[in-house]
Amino acid sequence: MAPDAILSELSGDPSGEPPHPDLSLSTATIPKTRRDTALDGLRGLAVLMVFLYHYGGGLQSSRPSIRLIGYVTQGSWLGVTLFFALSGFLITGSLWDTVGQRHRLRNFYVRRALRILPLYILALTAVAVTARLAGATLTQIKPLAIFVFFLQDFPHLSSIALNNHSPLPLYHFWTLAVEEQFYLIWPLILLLAHSRRHALRLSLWCFGASVLFLLSIYTLPAFQGARASHLYDDFFLTQSGAIALGCATSLAMGNRASLAGRRPGSHRIVRKYARPAFFTGLALYLYTCYYGGSLLLSDPLQFWLGLPAINLAAAAAIPLVLRDGLPRSIFSFPPLGWLGRIGYGFYVFHILFEPLYDHLGAQISHTTSGNAYHIDRAIVAFIITCAVSWLSFHLYEMPILSLKRFFPLNPSLPWGEPIHNTPGSHHRHL
Protein backbone atom coordinates (compact mmCIF):
# COMPACT_ATOMS: atom_id res chain seq x y z
CA MET A 1 0.00 0.00 0.00
CA ALA A 2 1.38 3.41 -0.94
CA PRO A 3 2.22 5.84 1.90
CA ASP A 4 -0.49 8.29 0.82
CA ALA A 5 -3.04 5.50 0.75
CA ILE A 6 -2.04 4.39 4.24
CA LEU A 7 -2.26 7.98 5.50
CA SER A 8 -5.69 8.40 3.91
CA GLU A 9 -6.92 5.19 5.48
CA LEU A 10 -5.43 6.07 8.86
CA SER A 11 -7.06 9.47 8.88
CA GLY A 12 -10.42 8.05 7.85
CA ASP A 13 -10.72 10.98 5.45
CA PRO A 14 -9.58 9.94 1.94
CA SER A 15 -10.71 13.17 0.38
CA GLY A 16 -8.66 15.29 2.75
CA GLU A 17 -11.61 17.68 3.07
CA PRO A 18 -12.23 19.48 6.35
CA PRO A 19 -15.10 18.33 8.55
CA HIS A 20 -18.49 19.56 7.48
CA PRO A 21 -19.13 22.86 9.28
CA ASP A 22 -22.50 21.72 10.54
CA LEU A 23 -20.77 19.01 12.55
CA SER A 24 -18.43 21.23 14.52
CA LEU A 25 -20.01 24.61 15.09
CA SER A 26 -22.11 23.67 18.06
CA THR A 27 -20.60 22.13 21.16
CA ALA A 28 -23.90 20.41 21.83
CA THR A 29 -23.52 18.27 18.71
CA ILE A 30 -20.23 16.69 19.74
CA PRO A 31 -20.87 13.45 21.63
CA LYS A 32 -19.24 13.05 24.99
CA THR A 33 -17.93 9.82 26.41
CA ARG A 34 -17.34 8.19 29.73
CA ARG A 35 -13.88 7.92 31.26
CA ASP A 36 -12.17 4.93 29.77
CA THR A 37 -11.08 2.63 32.56
CA ALA A 38 -8.37 1.01 30.43
CA LEU A 39 -6.68 4.37 29.82
CA ASP A 40 -6.80 5.14 33.54
CA GLY A 41 -5.21 1.74 34.12
CA LEU A 42 -2.51 2.44 31.53
CA ARG A 43 -1.74 5.69 33.31
CA GLY A 44 -1.67 3.76 36.58
CA LEU A 45 0.92 1.42 35.10
CA ALA A 46 3.01 4.42 34.06
CA VAL A 47 2.82 5.72 37.65
CA LEU A 48 3.97 2.38 39.03
CA MET A 49 6.82 2.16 36.55
CA VAL A 50 8.14 5.61 37.45
CA PHE A 51 7.86 4.77 41.13
CA LEU A 52 9.77 1.50 40.63
CA TYR A 53 12.45 3.34 38.71
CA HIS A 54 13.12 5.66 41.64
CA TYR A 55 12.58 3.26 44.55
CA GLY A 56 13.18 -0.26 43.22
CA GLY A 57 16.89 -0.73 43.87
CA GLY A 58 18.54 -4.15 43.99
CA LEU A 59 20.31 -4.14 40.62
CA GLN A 60 23.73 -4.89 42.12
CA SER A 61 22.55 -7.76 44.34
CA SER A 62 24.23 -11.13 43.95
CA ARG A 63 20.86 -12.88 44.35
CA PRO A 64 19.36 -13.60 40.89
CA SER A 65 15.79 -12.79 41.98
CA ILE A 66 16.76 -9.40 43.42
CA ARG A 67 18.97 -8.70 40.43
CA LEU A 68 16.04 -9.43 38.10
CA ILE A 69 13.92 -6.93 40.03
CA GLY A 70 16.76 -4.49 39.59
CA TYR A 71 16.68 -4.89 35.82
CA VAL A 72 12.92 -4.32 35.83
CA THR A 73 13.55 -1.20 37.88
CA GLN A 74 16.17 -0.01 35.43
CA GLY A 75 13.74 -0.23 32.52
CA SER A 76 10.87 1.40 34.41
CA TRP A 77 11.88 4.84 33.16
CA LEU A 78 9.65 3.89 30.22
CA GLY A 79 6.70 4.97 32.36
CA VAL A 80 7.59 8.57 31.46
CA THR A 81 7.40 7.73 27.74
CA LEU A 82 3.99 6.17 28.32
CA PHE A 83 2.86 9.31 30.15
CA PHE A 84 3.96 11.44 27.20
CA ALA A 85 2.12 9.28 24.64
CA LEU A 86 -1.09 9.34 26.69
CA SER A 87 -0.91 13.12 27.07
CA GLY A 88 -0.59 13.68 23.35
CA PHE A 89 -3.37 11.20 22.65
CA LEU A 90 -5.89 12.76 25.01
CA ILE A 91 -5.29 16.45 24.39
CA THR A 92 -5.38 16.02 20.62
CA GLY A 93 -8.70 14.20 20.70
CA SER A 94 -10.32 17.06 22.56
CA LEU A 95 -8.66 19.77 20.48
CA TRP A 96 -9.55 18.31 17.10
CA ASP A 97 -13.07 17.31 18.07
CA THR A 98 -13.86 20.91 19.00
CA VAL A 99 -12.80 22.53 15.72
CA GLY A 100 -15.11 25.49 15.24
CA GLN A 101 -16.00 25.79 18.91
CA ARG A 102 -15.95 29.32 20.20
CA HIS A 103 -12.95 30.21 22.40
CA ARG A 104 -11.44 26.79 21.80
CA LEU A 105 -7.81 27.82 22.36
CA ARG A 106 -8.60 30.01 25.34
CA ASN A 107 -10.57 27.22 26.99
CA PHE A 108 -7.86 24.68 26.27
CA TYR A 109 -5.10 26.76 27.82
CA VAL A 110 -7.19 27.69 30.85
CA ARG A 111 -8.14 24.06 31.43
CA ARG A 112 -4.49 23.01 31.17
CA ALA A 113 -3.54 25.73 33.65
CA LEU A 114 -6.24 24.60 36.08
CA ARG A 115 -4.96 21.04 35.87
CA ILE A 116 -1.21 21.63 36.06
CA LEU A 117 -0.48 24.91 37.82
CA PRO A 118 -2.16 24.63 41.28
CA LEU A 119 -0.19 21.57 42.37
CA TYR A 120 2.91 22.72 40.50
CA ILE A 121 2.89 26.11 42.24
CA LEU A 122 2.21 24.44 45.59
CA ALA A 123 5.29 22.24 45.12
CA LEU A 124 7.47 25.20 44.14
CA THR A 125 6.23 27.15 47.15
CA ALA A 126 7.08 24.25 49.45
CA VAL A 127 10.56 24.07 47.95
CA ALA A 128 11.10 27.82 48.40
CA VAL A 129 9.84 27.79 52.02
CA THR A 130 11.99 24.82 53.01
CA ALA A 131 15.01 26.46 51.38
CA ARG A 132 14.47 29.60 53.43
CA LEU A 133 14.01 27.54 56.59
CA ALA A 134 17.28 25.78 55.79
CA GLY A 135 19.04 29.17 55.73
CA ALA A 136 19.07 29.96 52.00
CA THR A 137 18.98 33.57 50.94
CA LEU A 138 16.57 34.99 48.38
CA THR A 139 19.42 35.08 45.87
CA GLN A 140 20.10 31.40 46.44
CA ILE A 141 16.51 30.41 45.70
CA LYS A 142 16.29 32.52 42.54
CA PRO A 143 16.95 29.45 40.35
CA LEU A 144 13.34 28.44 41.09
CA ALA A 145 12.36 31.10 38.54
CA ILE A 146 13.51 28.65 35.87
CA PHE A 147 10.77 26.28 37.03
CA VAL A 148 8.21 29.09 36.99
CA PHE A 149 8.79 29.52 33.25
CA PHE A 150 9.01 25.74 32.57
CA LEU A 151 12.56 25.96 31.26
CA GLN A 152 14.16 23.32 33.50
CA ASP A 153 14.63 20.89 30.60
CA PHE A 154 16.86 23.29 28.66
CA PRO A 155 20.58 22.54 28.41
CA HIS A 156 22.68 24.49 30.94
CA LEU A 157 19.52 25.61 32.78
CA SER A 158 18.62 22.26 34.34
CA SER A 159 21.63 22.13 36.66
CA ILE A 160 21.11 25.77 37.65
CA ALA A 161 17.42 25.16 38.39
CA LEU A 162 18.21 22.29 40.77
CA ASN A 163 20.75 24.38 42.70
CA ASN A 164 18.08 26.07 44.84
CA HIS A 165 19.38 25.06 48.31
CA SER A 166 16.15 23.28 49.26
CA PRO A 167 16.04 19.83 50.88
CA LEU A 168 13.03 18.99 48.71
CA PRO A 169 14.11 17.68 45.29
CA LEU A 170 12.55 18.69 41.98
CA TYR A 171 14.72 16.74 39.54
CA HIS A 172 11.65 14.95 38.13
CA PHE A 173 9.98 18.19 37.04
CA TRP A 174 11.78 18.23 33.69
CA THR A 175 8.95 16.08 32.34
CA LEU A 176 6.40 18.77 33.19
CA ALA A 177 8.47 21.31 31.26
CA VAL A 178 8.46 19.05 28.19
CA GLU A 179 4.70 18.58 28.39
CA GLU A 180 3.90 22.24 28.97
CA GLN A 181 6.08 23.34 26.08
CA PHE A 182 4.27 20.88 23.82
CA TYR A 183 0.86 22.02 25.11
CA LEU A 184 1.83 25.58 24.26
CA ILE A 185 2.99 24.82 20.71
CA TRP A 186 0.76 21.98 19.49
CA PRO A 187 -2.64 23.79 19.56
CA LEU A 188 -1.11 26.57 17.47
CA ILE A 189 0.27 24.04 14.97
CA LEU A 190 -3.19 22.49 14.70
CA LEU A 191 -4.51 25.85 13.54
CA LEU A 192 -2.57 25.25 10.32
CA ALA A 193 -4.44 22.01 9.64
CA HIS A 194 -7.27 22.25 7.10
CA SER A 195 -8.35 18.62 7.61
CA ARG A 196 -7.81 15.77 10.00
CA ARG A 197 -5.55 14.12 7.44
CA HIS A 198 -3.45 17.27 7.34
CA ALA A 199 -3.35 17.37 11.15
CA LEU A 200 -2.12 13.78 11.14
CA ARG A 201 0.65 14.76 8.74
CA LEU A 202 1.67 17.62 11.02
CA SER A 203 1.91 15.33 14.04
CA LEU A 204 4.10 12.93 12.07
CA TRP A 205 6.29 15.84 10.97
CA CYS A 206 6.70 16.78 14.65
CA PHE A 207 7.84 13.23 15.37
CA GLY A 208 10.20 13.44 12.41
CA ALA A 209 11.67 16.68 13.75
CA SER A 210 12.41 14.94 17.05
CA VAL A 211 14.10 12.03 15.27
CA LEU A 212 16.17 14.42 13.13
CA PHE A 213 17.25 16.27 16.26
CA LEU A 214 18.27 12.98 17.91
CA LEU A 215 20.27 11.96 14.85
CA SER A 216 22.08 15.29 14.89
CA ILE A 217 22.88 15.45 18.59
CA TYR A 218 23.77 11.79 19.11
CA THR A 219 25.75 11.08 15.92
CA LEU A 220 27.53 14.26 14.80
CA PRO A 221 31.08 14.79 16.16
CA ALA A 222 30.32 18.46 16.84
CA PHE A 223 28.05 17.45 19.75
CA GLN A 224 30.41 14.93 21.34
CA GLY A 225 31.02 17.20 24.33
CA ALA A 226 27.29 17.77 24.81
CA ARG A 227 26.72 14.01 24.71
CA ALA A 228 29.40 13.41 27.33
CA SER A 229 27.76 15.98 29.61
CA HIS A 230 24.23 14.66 28.93
CA LEU A 231 23.12 18.20 28.13
CA TYR A 232 20.29 17.22 25.78
CA ASP A 233 19.04 13.99 27.37
CA ASP A 234 15.94 15.62 28.90
CA PHE A 235 15.47 18.40 26.35
CA PHE A 236 12.10 19.06 24.71
CA LEU A 237 13.15 17.99 21.21
CA THR A 238 14.75 14.84 22.60
CA GLN A 239 11.71 13.69 24.53
CA SER A 240 8.72 15.05 22.57
CA GLY A 241 8.56 12.20 20.05
CA ALA A 242 6.24 10.12 22.23
CA ILE A 243 3.80 13.03 22.62
CA ALA A 244 3.80 13.60 18.85
CA LEU A 245 3.05 9.93 18.16
CA GLY A 246 0.30 10.02 20.79
CA CYS A 247 -1.20 12.95 18.87
CA ALA A 248 -0.93 10.99 15.60
CA THR A 249 -2.63 7.95 17.14
CA SER A 250 -5.52 10.09 18.35
CA LEU A 251 -5.99 11.69 14.93
CA ALA A 252 -5.90 8.26 13.28
CA MET A 253 -8.65 6.83 15.48
CA GLY A 254 -11.54 8.19 13.45
CA ASN A 255 -13.77 11.18 12.85
CA ARG A 256 -15.12 11.73 16.34
CA ALA A 257 -16.72 15.10 15.58
CA SER A 258 -19.12 13.45 13.16
CA LEU A 259 -22.71 13.02 14.30
CA ALA A 260 -22.60 9.59 12.73
CA GLY A 261 -19.60 8.61 14.84
CA ARG A 262 -16.17 7.55 13.72
CA ARG A 263 -15.48 6.05 10.31
CA PRO A 264 -15.06 2.30 10.91
CA GLY A 265 -12.15 1.90 8.48
CA SER A 266 -9.79 4.21 10.35
CA HIS A 267 -10.21 2.41 13.65
CA ARG A 268 -9.76 -0.95 11.97
CA ILE A 269 -6.47 -0.05 10.32
CA VAL A 270 -5.06 1.46 13.52
CA ARG A 271 -5.75 -1.88 15.20
CA LYS A 272 -4.19 -3.66 12.23
CA TYR A 273 -0.90 -1.79 12.57
CA ALA A 274 -0.85 -1.30 16.36
CA ARG A 275 0.36 -4.78 17.35
CA PRO A 276 3.25 -5.05 14.85
CA ALA A 277 4.20 -1.45 15.64
CA PHE A 278 4.30 -2.22 19.36
CA PHE A 279 6.45 -5.33 19.05
CA THR A 280 8.72 -3.80 16.41
CA GLY A 281 9.34 -0.73 18.55
CA LEU A 282 9.94 -2.83 21.66
CA ALA A 283 12.31 -5.17 19.81
CA LEU A 284 14.37 -2.30 18.40
CA TYR A 285 14.61 -0.69 21.83
CA LEU A 286 15.76 -3.97 23.42
CA TYR A 287 18.32 -4.43 20.64
CA THR A 288 19.83 -1.01 21.38
CA CYS A 289 19.82 -1.87 25.10
CA TYR A 290 21.72 -5.08 24.37
CA TYR A 291 24.18 -3.11 22.27
CA GLY A 292 24.57 -0.42 24.94
CA GLY A 293 24.67 -2.87 27.86
CA SER A 294 21.91 -1.15 29.81
CA LEU A 295 18.14 -0.66 29.82
CA LEU A 296 18.80 3.00 30.52
CA LEU A 297 19.47 5.46 27.72
CA SER A 298 23.24 5.83 27.73
CA ASP A 299 24.71 4.86 24.35
CA PRO A 300 24.10 7.21 21.37
CA LEU A 301 22.42 4.36 19.48
CA GLN A 302 19.86 4.11 22.26
CA PHE A 303 18.95 7.75 21.79
CA TRP A 304 18.69 8.04 18.02
CA LEU A 305 17.19 4.58 17.44
CA GLY A 306 16.04 3.12 20.75
CA LEU A 307 14.14 6.19 21.97
CA PRO A 308 12.09 6.70 18.76
CA ALA A 309 11.42 2.94 18.74
CA ILE A 310 10.06 2.89 22.28
CA ASN A 311 8.06 6.05 21.49
CA LEU A 312 6.38 4.05 18.74
CA ALA A 313 5.70 1.15 21.10
CA ALA A 314 4.19 3.48 23.74
CA ALA A 315 1.82 5.09 21.23
CA ALA A 316 0.86 1.70 19.78
CA ALA A 317 0.03 0.40 23.27
CA ILE A 318 -2.90 2.81 23.50
CA PRO A 319 -5.15 1.27 20.81
CA LEU A 320 -4.07 -2.19 21.98
CA VAL A 321 -5.66 -1.67 25.41
CA LEU A 322 -8.77 -0.11 23.87
CA ARG A 323 -9.80 -3.25 22.00
CA ASP A 324 -11.63 -6.10 23.68
CA GLY A 325 -9.34 -8.78 24.99
CA LEU A 326 -6.89 -9.64 27.74
CA PRO A 327 -4.91 -6.35 27.72
CA ARG A 328 -8.10 -4.33 28.16
CA SER A 329 -9.24 -6.60 30.98
CA ILE A 330 -5.89 -6.22 32.73
CA PHE A 331 -5.78 -2.45 32.46
CA SER A 332 -9.40 -2.11 33.55
CA PHE A 333 -8.34 -3.46 36.98
CA PRO A 334 -9.87 -0.91 39.44
CA PRO A 335 -6.77 -0.36 41.63
CA LEU A 336 -4.73 0.53 38.54
CA GLY A 337 -7.44 2.95 37.42
CA TRP A 338 -7.56 4.52 40.88
CA LEU A 339 -3.83 5.05 40.82
CA GLY A 340 -4.07 6.51 37.34
CA ARG A 341 -6.68 9.06 38.41
CA ILE A 342 -4.47 10.41 41.19
CA GLY A 343 -1.38 9.96 39.03
CA TYR A 344 -0.40 13.62 38.68
CA GLY A 345 -0.24 14.15 42.43
CA PHE A 346 1.51 10.82 42.87
CA TYR A 347 4.17 11.85 40.36
CA VAL A 348 4.75 15.19 42.10
CA PHE A 349 4.85 13.88 45.69
CA HIS A 350 6.78 10.63 45.25
CA ILE A 351 10.01 12.59 44.67
CA LEU A 352 9.16 15.81 46.49
CA PHE A 353 8.99 13.88 49.78
CA GLU A 354 11.97 11.64 49.03
CA PRO A 355 14.07 12.95 51.97
CA LEU A 356 11.24 12.01 54.35
CA TYR A 357 11.03 8.53 52.85
CA ASP A 358 14.81 8.11 53.13
CA HIS A 359 14.64 9.05 56.81
CA LEU A 360 11.68 6.78 57.60
CA GLY A 361 13.23 3.87 55.71
CA ALA A 362 16.43 4.27 57.72
CA GLN A 363 14.48 4.45 60.99
CA ILE A 364 12.58 1.25 60.23
CA SER A 365 15.46 -0.83 58.88
CA HIS A 366 18.17 0.74 61.10
CA THR A 367 20.44 1.13 58.10
CA THR A 368 20.79 3.28 55.00
CA SER A 369 21.75 0.55 52.56
CA GLY A 370 20.95 -3.02 51.62
CA ASN A 371 17.80 -4.84 50.55
CA ALA A 372 15.93 -4.27 53.83
CA TYR A 373 16.42 -0.52 53.61
CA HIS A 374 15.28 -0.32 49.97
CA ILE A 375 12.22 -2.47 50.61
CA ASP A 376 11.18 -0.56 53.75
CA ARG A 377 11.74 2.79 52.06
CA ALA A 378 9.73 1.75 49.00
CA ILE A 379 6.78 0.51 51.08
CA VAL A 380 6.71 3.67 53.18
CA ALA A 381 7.05 5.87 50.11
CA PHE A 382 4.23 4.12 48.25
CA ILE A 383 1.76 4.19 51.15
CA ILE A 384 2.37 7.82 52.10
CA THR A 385 2.44 9.04 48.50
CA CYS A 386 -0.88 7.29 47.78
CA ALA A 387 -2.48 8.83 50.87
CA VAL A 388 -1.18 12.34 50.21
CA SER A 389 -2.09 12.15 46.52
CA TRP A 390 -5.63 11.01 47.30
CA LEU A 391 -6.11 13.83 49.79
CA SER A 392 -4.60 16.34 47.38
CA PHE A 393 -6.84 15.17 44.54
CA HIS A 394 -10.08 15.41 46.50
CA LEU A 395 -9.41 18.35 48.80
CA TYR A 396 -7.18 20.58 46.67
CA GLU A 397 -7.18 19.63 42.99
CA MET A 398 -10.86 18.76 42.44
CA PRO A 399 -12.30 22.03 43.80
CA ILE A 400 -10.04 23.87 41.36
CA LEU A 401 -10.79 21.46 38.50
CA SER A 402 -14.50 22.14 38.99
CA LEU A 403 -13.83 25.59 37.49
CA LYS A 404 -13.40 23.87 34.12
CA ARG A 405 -17.17 24.01 33.69
CA PHE A 406 -16.75 27.72 32.85
CA PHE A 407 -14.35 26.80 30.03
CA PRO A 408 -16.01 23.89 28.19
CA LEU A 409 -14.04 21.91 25.68
CA ASN A 410 -16.30 18.88 25.36
CA PRO A 411 -13.62 16.18 25.39
CA SER A 412 -14.53 12.93 23.70
CA LEU A 413 -12.88 9.61 22.95
CA PRO A 414 -13.32 7.65 19.73
CA TRP A 415 -14.26 4.29 21.19
CA GLY A 416 -16.81 5.35 23.81
CA GLU A 417 -20.57 5.41 23.55
CA PRO A 418 -22.13 8.89 23.33
CA ILE A 419 -23.87 9.96 26.52
CA HIS A 420 -26.01 12.93 27.39
CA ASN A 421 -24.89 15.71 29.66
CA THR A 422 -26.27 15.42 33.16
CA PRO A 423 -25.78 17.80 36.08
CA GLY A 424 -23.79 15.16 37.96
CA SER A 425 -21.58 14.00 35.11
CA HIS A 426 -17.88 14.81 35.10
CA HIS A 427 -15.51 14.58 32.17
CA ARG A 428 -11.92 14.91 33.30
CA HIS A 429 -9.82 13.50 30.53
CA LEU A 430 -7.90 16.75 30.28
NORCORSUL-V430830 format. One record per backbone hydrogen bond with DSSP energy under -0.5 kcal/mol. NH is the residue of the N-H (numbers start at 1). CO is the residue of the C=O. If there is no record, write none. Layout:
NH/CO
NH/CO
This chain:
6/2
7/3
8/4
9/5
10/6
11/7
12/8
13/8
16/13
23/20
24/21
25/21
29/26
30/27
31/29
32/419
33/411
37/35
40/36
41/37
42/38
43/39
44/40
45/41
46/42
47/43
48/44
49/45
50/46
51/47
52/48
53/49
54/50
55/51
56/52
61/58
67/63
68/64
69/65
70/66
71/67
72/68
73/69
74/70
75/71
76/73
77/74
78/75
79/76
80/77
81/77
82/78
83/79
84/80
85/81
86/82
87/83
88/84
89/85
90/86
91/87
92/88
93/89
94/90
95/91
96/92
97/93
98/94
98/95
99/96
101/98
104/101
107/103
108/104
109/105
110/106
111/107
112/108
113/109
114/110
115/111
116/112
117/113
118/113
120/116
121/117
122/118
123/119
124/120
125/121
126/122
127/123
128/124
129/125
130/126
131/127
132/128
133/129
134/130
135/132
136/131
141/137
142/139
144/141
145/142
146/143
147/143
147/144
148/144
149/145
150/147
151/146
154/151
157/154
158/154
160/156
161/157
162/158
163/159
163/160
164/162
169/167
169/351
173/170
174/171
175/172
177/173
178/174
179/175
180/176
181/177
182/178
183/179
184/180
185/181
186/182
187/183
188/185
189/185
190/186
191/187
192/189
193/190
199/195
200/196
201/197
202/198
203/199
204/200
205/201
206/202
207/203
208/204
209/205
210/206
211/207
212/208
213/209
214/210
215/211
216/212
217/213
218/214
219/215
219/216
220/216
223/220
224/221
227/223
228/224
229/225
230/227
231/226
233/230
235/232
238/235
239/235
240/236
242/239
244/240
245/241
246/242
247/243
248/244
249/245
250/246
251/247
252/248
253/250
254/251
256/254
258/255
261/258
264/262
266/263
267/263
268/264
269/265
270/266
271/267
272/268
273/269
274/270
275/271
277/273
278/274
279/275
280/276
281/277
282/278
283/279
284/280
285/281
286/282
287/283
288/284
289/285
290/286
291/287
292/288
293/289
294/289
298/296
302/299
303/299
303/300
304/300
305/301
306/301
307/302
308/303
309/305
310/306
311/307
312/308
313/309
314/310
315/311
316/312
317/313
318/314
318/315
319/315
320/316
321/317
321/318
322/318
323/320
329/325
330/326
331/327
332/328
333/330
336/333
337/333
338/334
339/335
340/336
341/337
342/338
343/340
346/342
347/343
348/344
349/345
350/346
351/347
351/348
352/348
353/349
354/351
356/353
357/353
358/354
359/355
360/356
361/357
362/358
363/359
364/360
365/361
366/362
373/369
374/370
375/371
376/372
377/373
378/374
379/375
380/376
381/377
382/378
383/379
384/380
385/381
386/382
387/383
388/384
389/385
390/386
391/387
392/388
393/389
394/390
395/391
396/392
397/392
398/393
400/396
401/397
402/398
403/400
404/401
405/402
406/403
407/404
416/413
419/32
425/422
